[in-house]
Amino acid sequence: MSQLSHLLSSTLLLSGSAGLLYTVALLTAALVSVLASAPERRKDARTTLSILVRRRPR
């Protein structure tokens, strides 16, 4: 049972870290798309943001 507990806590830590990293990437792309001074950089950031948030058809 100890191994299962350790595996579960490791899985939760890994998934939480991945979620946090994804959130930071989204916020960074959103900030760049709004605050960048060059129009092409804003367009690139918006494209990246649309790729990260894209929903797949069900």
Buried (B, 14 or more C-beta within 10 A) or exposed (E): EEEEEEEEEEEEEEEEEEEEEEEEEBEEBBEBBEEBEEEEEBEBBBEBBEEEEEEEEE
